[in-house]
């Protein structure tokens, strides 16, 4: 849907829509209702005082087309719903999110971001090994991640000491892991709009810095240096094995090897154009299933809190299923009478 089409649907001139998007024009109740209906997001999203959104990949005011903006709005609506779900469990006293791990040193470039990723790995006790589940690492670092069946990539926010993120399931597993690590980077490195990084650089450059953090978190450069087989070997076969074991996308693996000085520019360009097949990745793993961010939609600590709340009759079975966001169904819970419980 283009801005022109959206403007027509809400009964506005396109220039008026642009002013609304940039905050230069107020919107009346009827226009608000039409925007809510056309974009398919709750009206409350436009009315609530919302916490700071640290990362939303698609910025409405920066786009000529609004399809990506509509996806961003839906992701943000899901993000706000996720925050409310987490808050409900916190209020029961059964969920105690970890305090966010925040990197204190200034981060103004990609190398500093990689140093921050190495710091975080040391904090969680995994300096160089593969990360089995990014969701568990995010939870340990103080960010609760929801995997949602929505188009787009990811979004995250912080509300006091509570940090939450949403990652779209509608991409390949390597991309989902990279997005989750990227959203964690926004938290660990701090608010992009108030740090030296945010003030001094463009949004595109900030995202590259966060991407460097995510890449180093998922595949440390030191691992590549230690395992580099030498100049006279098949770089592609070697890198497939490392990318498969660390479960990164092919582009991330090539980028990390290039950043570590192991690949020259022509070799890196050639490898980027030679994407491995799924069979090549699975062969490198010995055909062991890799399911991170596939069947699990909510963090393990959160899921445990939901089930304790249900067992303690604090929530109904229907609400428990809602809070689990597709990870369980009503058939997974023992039948019981919830007539005396609040919804």
C-alpha positions, 0 to 999 in steps of 0.5 A: 500500500502506497502513501497515496492509497493510505491517504485516500483510504483515510480521506486525506491529501498525501501531504497531510498524511506525511505531516501526521507521520512526522508529527507536524499535524494533529489527527482528529478522531475520525481520521484516527479510527480510519488509520486504525482500520486501514493499518489493522492495528488497535486504536489504543496504540495511537493513544497510549503513552508508550515506553521508548522503542529502542529499535524498530527497523522500518521507520514510517516517515523515512519510507515512500511506501507504507507496506513496510510501515504497516508491518512495523506498526503491527510488530510494535502493537505486538511488542506493546501487547507482549510488554503487558503480558510480561507485566501481568506475570511480574505483578503476580510475583512469579516472574522476576526478569533479570536486570538488563546487562548494560555495557558502560563503555562508549560505543562509537564504531563497529570494533567497540560494538564487537568488544561489547559482544565479547564482554556480554559473552564473558558475563554469561559464561560462554566466551567462545562456544556456540549459543544454543538458544539466543532466546535464553541468552537474551533472557539471561541478559535481561531482555524477554523475547517473543517469536511472533507470526508477523511479517517484518523483522524485529522491535524492542523497547525498555520500560524502566528495568523491563526490556522486551523484544519481538522477533518475526518468525517469517524468515529463515532460522539464521536470520531470526537468530541474527534479529534477536541478537540485533535487538539485544544489541540495542539494549546492551549498547543503550538507547540509540537516541541518547548515546554518543553513537546515536547523536553522532551517526546516521540511523544506517550507521547505527544499525551497522554498529548493532549488526557488528555486535550481533555478528560477534555475539553469534560468531566470535572472530577469535573462533574463526582465527583459531579454526582457520585452516590456512590459505591453501584450503577450501575456504567455503567448506571450512566456513560452511562448517563453522557457520553450521555449528554456530548457526549463523547465516552465510552472509554473517559468517562471510562478513565475520571472516572478512572482518577478522582479516581471514578473507580478502575482498575478492574472496569474500565477494565470491563466497557471498555469491556461493550460498550453501544449500540446506543439505550442505549445512546439515551435512556439516552438522551430521544431520543433527536437528537445529531448532532454535527459535523454531517451535519455542515462542516465549522464554523458558522463565516466562513459560514457567511463570505462566504455568505456575500462575495457572497451577495456582489458579491466578489465571484461567486456562484460556488466559494461560494459552493466550500468554503462551502465544501459540506454544501450547493449546487448550488441549495441552492443559488438563480440563478444569472448571475456571468459572470462579476465576477472573479472565 
